Amino acid sequence: MPFGLHEVLPQRATYITVMRGPVERVISAYFFMKNYVLHPNYWKFRRERWTLEDFVRRSPRENVQTKMIAGADYDAPCTTETLLRAKENLQQFSVLGLTERFEESLALMKLRFGWKLECYSSFNVTRTRPKKHDLPQSSLDLIAQRNRFDIELYECAAKLFAHAINNRSAEVAEVLRQLEAARIKEPLRASLFSMRAAARKAVNRAYSAL
């Protein structure tokens, strides 16, 4: 959800987000679209044989995180003003997490909202893609250049995240121990957990569409 939803809701609202390293995010997005047959761009990528570089150059999906957090038009160009608005909006988030430090992010959310997590598992992970260090440096440079606002916003978010962790270091450490015990490690159980979560997600989407 882009920032700004609170302006149309009848009740009080709060924001949380988990940001991702911009270069990793673009790589993951491309390979997810390329390999997930139900994605709207799947056949387009196959038909036109889009490479990662084609995706970066031709898609309007640059600086996505900055646009979303700024509440800006998704298809419009990202500007310095968009970045400044996104940085200001970040200050209003109840919890700001980082994908690369997911457990600590989850710990902050648990502390903030009093969540009781009996178990959890990671899913929606695109496994059929190369690692960042396996890609040509020219591709990584292109992604960084096209997503420079996201990179600057991510650096700002990382500082806010570190500050939040340091402020509650003892509590976060205790929650991390609890999460390690709650994390599902058995492959079969993790698969069943993911299937149930996917089913709940589908029901929620169907309900929202009514």
N, C-alpha and C positions, 0 to 999 in steps of 0.2 A: 504494500500500500504506500502511495506517495504521501509525503508530509502535507498536512492540510485537512485530513479527514475529520479532525476534531472540530472544525468549524461548522460542520453540518450535522454532527451527532447531537442528540438531545441531552445526553448525560456527559459528565466529565470523562476525559480520556487521557491516556498516557501512552507514550511511545517507547518501544524498545527496538533495537536493530542489532544485527550481527554482520559486520562488514568483512569484506574479503580483500586480500591483496589484489589490486586491479589487474595485473598481468595474469595471475593465476585464474582470476574470474573469467577473463576473456577466453583463455585457452579452454577452460572447462565448458563455457557456454557453447563454443564452436563445436567441440567434440560431442557434447550432449545432443545438439541439434542434428549433427551429422549421423549419429548412431541410433537415435530414438525414433522409431518409425512413425509414432503417433504425433511427433512434433510437426507443426505447420510448415517448417522450412526443410523437412527431411528430403522430400522429393525434389524440391528446388535445388538443394545442394547437390543431389545426385545428378539431376538433369543437366545442370550448368557446370558441374564439376568444380564447385567452389573450393578453393584451398583456404587455409587459415588466413593467409594474406588477403585473399579476396574478401573474406568475411570482415576483416578489420577495415579495409578500404571502402567497401561498398555498403556496409550495414550502418544504420543510424544508431546502433547500440554502443556508441562511445560515451564514456563518462556517465554510465548509467547510475552509479551510486550517488554521484553529485546531483544529478537531475532529480532522483527520487527523494533524497533528503531535503533538497531545496523546494520540492513541490513544483518543479518546473515542467514545461511541456516536454514529453518524452522524445518527440521527433524534432524538436527545435535544437539549434546549435547551443552548445554549452559555452558560457562566457565567464569572465572573471566575476561579474555580478552574481551569477548563479552559484559559483563557488563560495563567495562571501555569505550569501543567504544560507547555503547548506551548513557552513561552519556555525553560523548563528543558531540555526535550528538544532544542531547537535547538542547545544547547551541545554535544550529543553527535554532531552531524552532521559527517561528514568534509568534505563540500562543501555550501555553501549558495549557490545562485545566484538570479538574478532574471531573469524572462522579458524584461523591458525592457532588460536588458543581457546578452543571451544569449551573444554571442561571448566576453565576458569570463568568463561563467559556465563556458562550455565550456573556456576556457583553464585555469581553476582545476581542472576535472576532469581535463584532460589532464596537468597538472602533478602532480596528486595520485596518479593511477593509471597514469601512463606510457602513456596511450593513443596509438596511432599512427593518425592520421586522414589517409588519402590523399585523401579527398574527403567533402564533406557538403553537405546541402541542407535548406532549411526546407520542411516540409509540414504537413498537418493544420491549415491556416490557414483560418479562416472568413472568406471575402472578401465574402460577400453580407450585410453588416451595416453599419449606420450608424456613423460615428465618434462618439466620446464627446462631442465638442463640438457634434454635430448633435442630440443628445437634449435634452429639456426639463430645466431645472435641477431641477425638482421630482422627476423620475425619478432623477436622480443623487443628490439628497439622500436619497431613500427608500432607495436601495441602500446608501449610506454609513451610514445609521442602522441598517439591519438587519444590517450586516456590520461593526459598529464594533470587534469583537474582532479580526477579520481585519486591519482597518486598523492597529490598534495592533501586532499581531504583525508585519505587513509592515514597519512603521517600525523595529521591533527588528531584523528580518532585514536591512534595508537598511544599518543601522549595522555589523552583523557582516560583511556582504559588503564594504563599503567598507574595513573594517579588513583583511580578507583580501587585497584587491586592493593596498592600500598596502604591505602587508608583502612582497609579491612583485612590485612594480611593474615592475622591469626584465624579469623572466622572463615576466610576463603580456604585456608589450609585444612581446617576441620571438615568443611563441606566437600573438598576434593577427596578426602579419605572416604566419606560416605558415598560419593559418586563412584569411586573405584569399586566399592563393594556392590553397588547397584547395577553396574554396567553388565549387559548381557554378553557373555563371551562364547557361548556354544553356538555354532553356525546354524543349526536347525532351529533353535529357540529364537535366534536373531531374525531368521527368515520369517517365522510365524509372527513375530512382533511387528515386522515391517509390513506384512500382508494386512494385519489388523489395522495398522495406522493408515495404510493406503485406502482401505475400505472406509474408515471414518472420514478421511479427507474427501473421498468421492461423494459420500452422503452429504457432507457439509456443503460441497460445491453445488450439488443438486438442490439442496434446500435454499441456498442463496440465490439460485437462478429462478426460483418460484416467485 
